[in-house]
Amino acid sequence: MWKFELVQLEKSQPAERKRGENWYRYTIANRITEITGTRRGSRAEVLSFVNSSLQRLNNRHKTTSFTMR
């Protein structure tokens, strides 16, 4: 299993068509997949969101089996 991990978290500009302050850009990845997103909130709120997402992704990856056709 290739566990997803937080690769990068940095302050960023608002996402396109979004308003407000305190935007962060995050990248999570494993050996074969990279996911980049943006989220509004304090650094602690965004880290909480990312950690929750990592937990869900890693749990789903553990329980999902892939087969070749």
PDB file of N, CA, C and O in Angstrom:
ATOM      1  N   MET A   1       0.842  -1.188   0.000  1.00  0.00           N
ATOM      2  CA  MET A   1       0.000   0.000   0.000  1.00  0.00           C
ATOM      3  C   MET A   1       0.878   1.239   0.000  1.00  0.00           C
ATOM      4  O   MET A   1       1.894   1.297   0.692  1.00  0.00           O
ATOM      5  N   TRP A   2       0.476   2.214  -0.775  1.00  0.00           N
ATOM      6  CA  TRP A   2       1.185   3.479  -0.837  1.00  0.00           C
ATOM      7  C   TRP A   2       0.341   4.525  -0.148  1.00  0.00           C
ATOM      8  O   TRP A   2      -0.667   4.985  -0.684  1.00  0.00           O
ATOM      9  N   LYS A   3       0.755   4.888   1.022  1.00  0.00           N
ATOM     10  CA  LYS A   3       0.009   5.802   1.873  1.00  0.00           C
ATOM     11  C   LYS A   3       0.064   7.235   1.339  1.00  0.00           C
ATOM     12  O   LYS A   3       1.119   7.715   0.922  1.00  0.00           O
ATOM     13  N   PHE A   4      -1.095   7.914   1.359  1.00  0.00           N
ATOM     14  CA  PHE A   4      -1.138   9.326   1.005  1.00  0.00           C
ATOM     15  C   PHE A   4      -0.573  10.144   2.152  1.00  0.00           C
ATOM     16  O   PHE A   4      -0.805   9.830   3.319  1.00  0.00           O
ATOM     17  N   GLU A   5       0.176  11.206   1.819  1.00  0.00           N
ATOM     18  CA  GLU A   5       0.773  12.089   2.805  1.00  0.00           C
ATOM     19  C   GLU A   5       0.670  13.533   2.329  1.00  0.00           C
ATOM     20  O   GLU A   5       0.548  13.795   1.133  1.00  0.00           O
ATOM     21  N   LEU A   6       0.721  14.458   3.269  1.00  0.00           N
ATOM     22  CA  LEU A   6       0.759  15.877   2.942  1.00  0.00           C
ATOM     23  C   LEU A   6       2.154  16.203   2.428  1.00  0.00           C
ATOM     24  O   LEU A   6       3.148  15.962   3.112  1.00  0.00           O
ATOM     25  N   VAL A   7       2.220  16.752   1.219  1.00  0.00           N
ATOM     26  CA  VAL A   7       3.496  17.091   0.606  1.00  0.00           C
ATOM     27  C   VAL A   7       3.796  18.571   0.774  1.00  0.00           C
ATOM     28  O   VAL A   7       4.941  18.959   1.009  1.00  0.00           O
ATOM     29  N   GLN A   8       2.745  19.408   0.650  1.00  0.00           N
ATOM     30  CA  GLN A   8       2.962  20.846   0.699  1.00  0.00           C
ATOM     31  C   GLN A   8       1.702  21.547   1.189  1.00  0.00           C
ATOM     32  O   GLN A   8       0.584  21.154   0.855  1.00  0.00           O
ATOM     33  N   LEU A   9       1.901  22.589   1.984  1.00  0.00           N
ATOM     34  CA  LEU A   9       0.811  23.448   2.437  1.00  0.00           C
ATOM     35  C   LEU A   9       1.356  24.865   2.464  1.00  0.00           C
ATOM     36  O   LEU A   9       2.313  25.162   3.178  1.00  0.00           O
ATOM     37  N   GLU A  10       0.731  25.743   1.672  1.00  0.00           N
ATOM     38  CA  GLU A  10       1.225  27.113   1.610  1.00  0.00           C
ATOM     39  C   GLU A  10       0.082  28.099   1.447  1.00  0.00           C
ATOM     40  O   GLU A  10      -0.961  27.769   0.882  1.00  0.00           O
ATOM     41  N   LYS A  11       0.280  29.291   1.937  1.00  0.00           N
ATOM     42  CA  LYS A  11      -0.686  30.374   1.781  1.00  0.00           C
ATOM     43  C   LYS A  11      -0.819  30.659   0.293  1.00  0.00           C
ATOM     44  O   LYS A  11       0.171  30.602  -0.437  1.00  0.00           O
ATOM     45  N   SER A  12      -2.037  30.967  -0.172  1.00  0.00           N
ATOM     46  CA  SER A  12      -2.231  31.217  -1.606  1.00  0.00           C
ATOM     47  C   SER A  12      -3.280  32.289  -1.830  1.00  0.00           C
ATOM     48  O   SER A  12      -3.922  32.767  -0.895  1.00  0.00           O
ATOM     49  N   GLN A  13      -3.434  32.646  -3.072  1.00  0.00           N
ATOM     50  CA  GLN A  13      -4.485  33.563  -3.497  1.00  0.00           C
ATOM     51  C   GLN A  13      -5.812  32.802  -3.513  1.00  0.00           C
ATOM     52  O   GLN A  13      -5.816  31.574  -3.588  1.00  0.00           O
ATOM     53  N   PRO A  14      -6.939  33.522  -3.444  1.00  0.00           N
ATOM     54  CA  PRO A  14      -8.233  32.827  -3.521  1.00  0.00           C
ATOM     55  C   PRO A  14      -8.365  32.028  -4.816  1.00  0.00           C
ATOM     56  O   PRO A  14      -7.821  32.400  -5.856  1.00  0.00           O
ATOM     57  N   ALA A  15      -9.089  30.939  -4.727  1.00  0.00           N
ATOM     58  CA  ALA A  15      -9.389  30.140  -5.917  1.00  0.00           C
ATOM     59  C   ALA A  15     -10.187  31.013  -6.889  1.00  0.00           C
ATOM     60  O   ALA A  15     -10.814  31.991  -6.483  1.00  0.00           O
ATOM     61  N   GLU A  16     -10.157  30.657  -8.147  1.00  0.00           N
ATOM     62  CA  GLU A  16     -10.857  31.428  -9.165  1.00  0.00           C
ATOM     63  C   GLU A  16     -12.332  31.585  -8.793  1.00  0.00           C
ATOM     64  O   GLU A  16     -12.999  30.623  -8.411  1.00  0.00           O
ATOM     65  N   ARG A  17     -12.820  32.813  -8.913  1.00  0.00           N
ATOM     66  CA  ARG A  17     -14.220  33.168  -8.613  1.00  0.00           C
ATOM     67  C   ARG A  17     -14.581  33.051  -7.137  1.00  0.00           C
ATOM     68  O   ARG A  17     -15.762  33.007  -6.790  1.00  0.00           O
ATOM     69  N   LYS A  18     -13.586  33.002  -6.276  1.00  0.00           N
ATOM     70  CA  LYS A  18     -13.838  32.923  -4.838  1.00  0.00           C
ATOM     71  C   LYS A  18     -13.350  34.205  -4.178  1.00  0.00           C
ATOM     72  O   LYS A  18     -12.437  34.865  -4.673  1.00  0.00           O
ATOM     73  N   ARG A  19     -13.961  34.542  -3.074  1.00  0.00           N
ATOM     74  CA  ARG A  19     -13.584  35.742  -2.348  1.00  0.00           C
ATOM     75  C   ARG A  19     -13.098  35.384  -0.966  1.00  0.00           C
ATOM     76  O   ARG A  19     -13.194  34.239  -0.523  1.00  0.00           O
ATOM     77  N   GLY A  20     -12.575  36.387  -0.296  1.00  0.00           N
ATOM     78  CA  GLY A  20     -12.166  36.189   1.076  1.00  0.00           C
ATOM     79  C   GLY A  20     -10.670  36.043   1.230  1.00  0.00           C
ATOM     80  O   GLY A  20      -9.912  36.003   0.261  1.00  0.00           O
ATOM     81  N   GLU A  21     -10.282  35.966   2.471  1.00  0.00           N
ATOM     82  CA  GLU A  21      -8.871  35.854   2.797  1.00  0.00           C
ATOM     83  C   GLU A  21      -8.577  34.484   3.401  1.00  0.00           C
ATOM     84  O   GLU A  21      -9.466  33.646   3.553  1.00  0.00           O
ATOM     85  N   ASN A  22      -7.326  34.285   3.735  1.00  0.00           N
ATOM     86  CA  ASN A  22      -6.874  33.046   4.380  1.00  0.00           C
ATOM     87  C   ASN A  22      -7.097  31.810   3.512  1.00  0.00           C
ATOM     88  O   ASN A  22      -7.734  30.848   3.940  1.00  0.00           O
ATOM     89  N   TRP A  23      -6.581  31.846   2.321  1.00  0.00           N
ATOM     90  CA  TRP A  23      -6.634  30.685   1.444  1.00  0.00           C
ATOM     91  C   TRP A  23      -5.306  29.951   1.505  1.00  0.00           C
ATOM     92  O   TRP A  23      -4.243  30.563   1.616  1.00  0.00           O
ATOM     93  N   TYR A  24      -5.385  28.638   1.431  1.00  0.00           N
ATOM     94  CA  TYR A  24      -4.198  27.790   1.430  1.00  0.00           C
ATOM     95  C   TYR A  24      -4.277  26.823   0.256  1.00  0.00           C
ATOM     96  O   TYR A  24      -5.355  26.377  -0.136  1.00  0.00           O
ATOM     97  N   ARG A  25      -3.133  26.518  -0.281  1.00  0.00           N
ATOM     98  CA  ARG A  25      -3.008  25.519  -1.346  1.00  0.00           C
ATOM     99  C   ARG A  25      -2.293  24.322  -0.721  1.00  0.00           C
ATOM    100  O   ARG A  25      -1.261  24.473  -0.068  1.00  0.00           O
ATOM    101  N   TYR A  26      -2.855  23.136  -0.929  1.00  0.00           N
ATOM    102  CA  TYR A  26      -2.253  21.931  -0.362  1.00  0.00           C
ATOM    103  C   TYR A  26      -2.056  20.899  -1.456  1.00  0.00           C
ATOM    104  O   TYR A  26      -2.789  20.859  -2.445  1.00  0.00           O
ATOM    105  N   THR A  27      -1.060  20.077  -1.255  1.00  0.00           N
ATOM    106  CA  THR A  27      -0.809  18.954  -2.150  1.00  0.00           C
ATOM    107  C   THR A  27      -0.631  17.720  -1.283  1.00  0.00           C
ATOM    108  O   THR A  27       0.180  17.700  -0.358  1.00  0.00           O
ATOM    109  N   ILE A  28      -1.411  16.687  -1.604  1.00  0.00           N
ATOM    110  CA  ILE A  28      -1.261  15.390  -0.959  1.00  0.00           C
ATOM    111  C   ILE A  28      -0.935  14.387  -2.055  1.00  0.00           C
ATOM    112  O   ILE A  28      -1.388  14.524  -3.192  1.00  0.00           O
ATOM    113  N   ALA A  29      -0.149  13.382  -1.704  1.00  0.00           N
ATOM    114  CA  ALA A  29       0.292  12.445  -2.739  1.00  0.00           C
ATOM    115  C   ALA A  29       0.697  11.110  -2.137  1.00  0.00           C
ATOM    116  O   ALA A  29       0.991  10.990  -0.948  1.00  0.00           O
ATOM    117  N   ASN A  30       0.699  10.117  -3.008  1.00  0.00           N
ATOM    118  CA  ASN A  30       1.344   8.851  -2.712  1.00  0.00           C
ATOM    119  C   ASN A  30       2.292   8.588  -3.877  1.00  0.00           C
ATOM    120  O   ASN A  30       2.580   9.508  -4.642  1.00  0.00           O
ATOM    121  N   ARG A  31       2.773   7.389  -4.031  1.00  0.00           N
ATOM    122  CA  ARG A  31       3.764   7.116  -5.078  1.00  0.00           C
ATOM    123  C   ARG A  31       3.237   7.311  -6.491  1.00  0.00           C
ATOM    124  O   ARG A  31       4.019   7.579  -7.404  1.00  0.00           O
ATOM    125  N   ILE A  32       1.926   7.183  -6.694  1.00  0.00           N
ATOM    126  CA  ILE A  32       1.408   7.247  -8.063  1.00  0.00           C
ATOM    127  C   ILE A  32       0.402   8.363  -8.318  1.00  0.00           C
ATOM    128  O   ILE A  32       0.110   8.665  -9.476  1.00  0.00           O
ATOM    129  N   THR A  33      -0.131   8.978  -7.282  1.00  0.00           N
ATOM    130  CA  THR A  33      -1.169   9.984  -7.446  1.00  0.00           C
ATOM    131  C   THR A  33      -0.843  11.243  -6.655  1.00  0.00           C
ATOM    132  O   THR A  33      -0.362  11.178  -5.523  1.00  0.00           O
ATOM    133  N   GLU A  34      -1.116  12.406  -7.280  1.00  0.00           N
ATOM    134  CA  GLU A  34      -0.935  13.680  -6.598  1.00  0.00           C
ATOM    135  C   GLU A  34      -2.237  14.461  -6.686  1.00  0.00           C
ATOM    136  O   GLU A  34      -2.832  14.563  -7.758  1.00  0.00           O
ATOM    137  N   ILE A  35      -2.680  15.011  -5.561  1.00  0.00           N
ATOM    138  CA  ILE A  35      -3.921  15.781  -5.501  1.00  0.00           C
ATOM    139  C   ILE A  35      -3.582  17.152  -4.946  1.00  0.00           C
ATOM    140  O   ILE A  35      -2.991  17.268  -3.872  1.00  0.00           O
ATOM    141  N   THR A  36      -3.962  18.198  -5.686  1.00  0.00           N
ATOM    142  CA  THR A  36      -3.739  19.569  -5.246  1.00  0.00           C
ATOM    143  C   THR A  36      -5.087  20.254  -5.117  1.00  0.00           C
ATOM    144  O   THR A  36      -5.952  20.110  -5.981  1.00  0.00           O
ATOM    145  N   GLY A  37      -5.261  20.999  -4.037  1.00  0.00           N
ATOM    146  CA  GLY A  37      -6.508  21.701  -3.823  1.00  0.00           C
ATOM    147  C   GLY A  37      -6.287  23.007  -3.086  1.00  0.00           C
ATOM    148  O   GLY A  37      -5.183  23.304  -2.629  1.00  0.00           O
ATOM    149  N   THR A  38      -7.352  23.777  -2.981  1.00  0.00           N
ATOM    150  CA  THR A  38      -7.318  25.011  -2.210  1.00  0.00           C
ATOM    151  C   THR A  38      -8.435  24.962  -1.180  1.00  0.00           C
ATOM    152  O   THR A  38      -9.469  24.327  -1.382  1.00  0.00           O
ATOM    153  N   ARG A  39      -8.199  25.649  -0.076  1.00  0.00           N
ATOM    154  CA  ARG A  39      -9.180  25.648   1.012  1.00  0.00           C
ATOM    155  C   ARG A  39      -9.053  26.949   1.778  1.00  0.00           C
ATOM    156  O   ARG A  39      -7.949  27.434   2.024  1.00  0.00           O
ATOM    157  N   ARG A  40     -10.183  27.504   2.148  1.00  0.00           N
ATOM    158  CA  ARG A  40     -10.209  28.740   2.918  1.00  0.00           C
ATOM    159  C   ARG A  40     -10.320  28.416   4.399  1.00  0.00           C
ATOM    160  O   ARG A  40     -11.045  27.501   4.791  1.00  0.00           O
ATOM    161  N   GLY A  41      -9.598  29.172   5.221  1.00  0.00           N
ATOM    162  CA  GLY A  41      -9.661  29.003   6.664  1.00  0.00           C
ATOM    163  C   GLY A  41      -8.326  29.307   7.300  1.00  0.00           C
ATOM    164  O   GLY A  41      -7.366  29.677   6.624  1.00  0.00           O
ATOM    165  N   SER A  42      -8.277  29.149   8.596  1.00  0.00           N
ATOM    166  CA  SER A  42      -6.999  29.317   9.288  1.00  0.00           C
ATOM    167  C   SER A  42      -6.110  28.128   8.926  1.00  0.00           C
ATOM    168  O   SER A  42      -6.583  27.118   8.405  1.00  0.00           O
ATOM    169  N   ARG A  43      -4.837  28.264   9.206  1.00  0.00           N
ATOM    170  CA  ARG A  43      -3.911  27.161   8.929  1.00  0.00           C
ATOM    171  C   ARG A  43      -4.348  25.899   9.684  1.00  0.00           C
ATOM    172  O   ARG A  43      -4.299  24.794   9.142  1.00  0.00           O
ATOM    173  N   ALA A  44      -4.773  26.078  10.934  1.00  0.00           N
ATOM    174  CA  ALA A  44      -5.217  24.937  11.740  1.00  0.00           C
ATOM    175  C   ALA A  44      -6.463  24.284  11.139  1.00  0.00           C
ATOM    176  O   ALA A  44      -6.565  23.058  11.119  1.00  0.00           O
ATOM    177  N   GLU A  45      -7.408  25.085  10.649  1.00  0.00           N
ATOM    178  CA  GLU A  45      -8.625  24.533  10.035  1.00  0.00           C
ATOM    179  C   GLU A  45      -8.299  23.760   8.764  1.00  0.00           C
ATOM    180  O   GLU A  45      -8.845  22.684   8.518  1.00  0.00           O
ATOM    181  N   VAL A  46      -7.398  24.322   7.958  1.00  0.00           N
ATOM    182  CA  VAL A  46      -7.028  23.651   6.710  1.00  0.00           C
ATOM    183  C   VAL A  46      -6.272  22.355   7.008  1.00  0.00           C
ATOM    184  O   VAL A  46      -6.507  21.338   6.357  1.00  0.00           O
ATOM    185  N   LEU A  47      -5.376  22.386   7.978  1.00  0.00           N
ATOM    186  CA  LEU A  47      -4.662  21.160   8.369  1.00  0.00           C
ATOM    187  C   LEU A  47      -5.630  20.096   8.871  1.00  0.00           C
ATOM    188  O   LEU A  47      -5.461  18.913   8.576  1.00  0.00           O
ATOM    189  N   SER A  48      -6.633  20.507   9.619  1.00  0.00           N
ATOM    190  CA  SER A  48      -7.640  19.565  10.101  1.00  0.00           C
ATOM    191  C   SER A  48      -8.386  18.931   8.928  1.00  0.00           C
ATOM    192  O   SER A  48      -8.613  17.721   8.914  1.00  0.00           O
ATOM    193  N   PHE A  49      -8.764  19.748   7.947  1.00  0.00           N
ATOM    194  CA  PHE A  49      -9.442  19.248   6.749  1.00  0.00           C
ATOM    195  C   PHE A  49      -8.553  18.270   5.987  1.00  0.00           C
ATOM    196  O   PHE A  49      -8.997  17.193   5.587  1.00  0.00           O
ATOM    197  N   VAL A  50      -7.292  18.656   5.790  1.00  0.00           N
ATOM    198  CA  VAL A  50      -6.357  17.810   5.044  1.00  0.00           C
ATOM    199  C   VAL A  50      -6.135  16.489   5.776  1.00  0.00           C
ATOM    200  O   VAL A  50      -6.143  15.428   5.151  1.00  0.00           O
ATOM    201  N   ASN A  51      -5.937  16.543   7.088  1.00  0.00           N
ATOM    202  CA  ASN A  51      -5.733  15.308   7.856  1.00  0.00           C
ATOM    203  C   ASN A  51      -6.944  14.393   7.783  1.00  0.00           C
ATOM    204  O   ASN A  51      -6.800  13.174   7.691  1.00  0.00           O
ATOM    205  N   SER A  52      -8.137  14.975   7.823  1.00  0.00           N
ATOM    206  CA  SER A  52      -9.361  14.181   7.691  1.00  0.00           C
ATOM    207  C   SER A  52      -9.432  13.541   6.298  1.00  0.00           C
ATOM    208  O   SER A  52      -9.808  12.377   6.157  1.00  0.00           O
ATOM    209  N   SER A  53      -9.068  14.314   5.281  1.00  0.00           N
ATOM    210  CA  SER A  53      -9.066  13.797   3.907  1.00  0.00           C
ATOM    211  C   SER A  53      -8.046  12.674   3.747  1.00  0.00           C
ATOM    212  O   SER A  53      -8.320  11.661   3.103  1.00  0.00           O
ATOM    213  N   LEU A  54      -6.862  12.862   4.341  1.00  0.00           N
ATOM    214  CA  LEU A  54      -5.833  11.825   4.278  1.00  0.00           C
ATOM    215  C   LEU A  54      -6.318  10.537   4.931  1.00  0.00           C
ATOM    216  O   LEU A  54      -6.108   9.445   4.402  1.00  0.00           O
ATOM    217  N   GLN A  55      -6.955  10.670   6.063  1.00  0.00           N
ATOM    218  CA  GLN A  55      -7.459   9.493   6.773  1.00  0.00           C
ATOM    219  C   GLN A  55      -8.490   8.751   5.922  1.00  0.00           C
ATOM    220  O   GLN A  55      -8.442   7.525   5.821  1.00  0.00           O
ATOM    221  N   ARG A  56      -9.422   9.489   5.308  1.00  0.00           N
ATOM    222  CA  ARG A  56     -10.435   8.851   4.451  1.00  0.00           C
ATOM    223  C   ARG A  56      -9.801   8.187   3.237  1.00  0.00           C
ATOM    224  O   ARG A  56     -10.152   7.060   2.888  1.00  0.00           O
ATOM    225  N   LEU A  57      -8.867   8.883   2.592  1.00  0.00           N
ATOM    226  CA  LEU A  57      -8.210   8.306   1.415  1.00  0.00           C
ATOM    227  C   LEU A  57      -7.441   7.034   1.775  1.00  0.00           C
ATOM    228  O   LEU A  57      -7.532   6.025   1.075  1.00  0.00           O
ATOM    229  N   ASN A  58      -6.696   7.092   2.857  1.00  0.00           N
ATOM    230  CA  ASN A  58      -5.902   5.927   3.244  1.00  0.00           C
ATOM    231  C   ASN A  58      -6.785   4.768   3.695  1.00  0.00           C
ATOM    232  O   ASN A  58      -6.462   3.612   3.421  1.00  0.00           O
ATOM    233  N   ASN A  59      -7.886   5.049   4.376  1.00  0.00           N
ATOM    234  CA  ASN A  59      -8.811   3.977   4.760  1.00  0.00           C
ATOM    235  C   ASN A  59      -9.474   3.371   3.532  1.00  0.00           C
ATOM    236  O   ASN A  59      -9.637   2.153   3.454  1.00  0.00           O
ATOM    237  N   ARG A  60      -9.854   4.197   2.586  1.00  0.00           N
ATOM    238  CA  ARG A  60     -10.488   3.701   1.363  1.00  0.00           C
ATOM    239  C   ARG A  60      -9.495   2.859   0.569  1.00  0.00           C
ATOM    240  O   ARG A  60      -9.855   1.824   0.006  1.00  0.00           O
ATOM    241  N   HIS A  61      -8.251   3.310   0.530  1.00  0.00           N
ATOM    242  CA  HIS A  61      -7.226   2.585  -0.217  1.00  0.00           C
ATOM    243  C   HIS A  61      -6.963   1.207   0.395  1.00  0.00           C
ATOM    244  O   HIS A  61      -6.681   0.251  -0.328  1.00  0.00           O
ATOM    245  N   LYS A  62      -7.054   1.105   1.712  1.00  0.00           N
ATOM    246  CA  LYS A  62      -6.848  -0.176   2.401  1.00  0.00           C
ATOM    247  C   LYS A  62      -7.939  -1.179   2.077  1.00  0.00           C
ATOM    248  O   LYS A  62      -7.682  -2.380   1.998  1.00  0.00           O
ATOM    249  N   THR A  63      -9.168  -0.684   1.888  1.00  0.00           N
ATOM    250  CA  THR A  63     -10.310  -1.582   1.719  1.00  0.00           C
ATOM    251  C   THR A  63     -10.704  -1.798   0.273  1.00  0.00           C
ATOM    252  O   THR A  63     -11.606  -2.586  -0.008  1.00  0.00           O
ATOM    253  N   THR A  64     -10.051  -1.118  -0.645  1.00  0.00           N
ATOM    254  CA  THR A  64     -10.393  -1.247  -2.055  1.00  0.00           C
ATOM    255  C   THR A  64      -9.390  -2.153  -2.745  1.00  0.00           C
ATOM    256  O   THR A  64      -8.179  -1.998  -2.587  1.00  0.00           O
ATOM    257  N   SER A  65      -9.910  -3.098  -3.508  1.00  0.00           N
ATOM    258  CA  SER A  65      -9.001  -3.929  -4.283  1.00  0.00           C
ATOM    259  C   SER A  65      -9.201  -3.622  -5.763  1.00  0.00           C
ATOM    260  O   SER A  65     -10.322  -3.415  -6.226  1.00  0.00           O
ATOM    261  N   PHE A  66      -8.123  -3.597  -6.471  1.00  0.00           N
ATOM    262  CA  PHE A  66      -8.158  -3.301  -7.902  1.00  0.00           C
ATOM    263  C   PHE A  66      -7.819  -4.572  -8.657  1.00  0.00           C
ATOM    264  O   PHE A  66      -6.933  -5.328  -8.260  1.00  0.00           O
ATOM    265  N   THR A  67      -8.533  -4.798  -9.746  1.00  0.00           N
ATOM    266  CA  THR A  67      -8.235  -5.956 -10.577  1.00  0.00           C
ATOM    267  C   THR A  67      -8.034  -5.506 -12.004  1.00  0.00           C
ATOM    268  O   THR A  67      -8.646  -4.536 -12.452  1.00  0.00           O
ATOM    269  N   MET A  68      -7.186  -6.202 -12.711  1.00  0.00           N
ATOM    270  CA  MET A  68      -6.953  -5.920 -14.115  1.00  0.00           C
ATOM    271  C   MET A  68      -7.930  -6.745 -14.939  1.00  0.00           C
ATOM    272  O   MET A  68      -8.244  -7.881 -14.585  1.00  0.00           O
ATOM    273  N   ARG A  69      -8.397  -6.187 -16.009  1.00  0.00           N
ATOM    274  CA  ARG A  69      -9.284  -6.909 -16.923  1.00  0.00           C
ATOM    275  C   ARG A  69      -8.541  -7.425 -18.097  1.00  0.00           C
ATOM    276  O   ARG A  69      -9.131  -8.059 -18.971  1.00  0.00           O
TER     277      ARG A  69
END
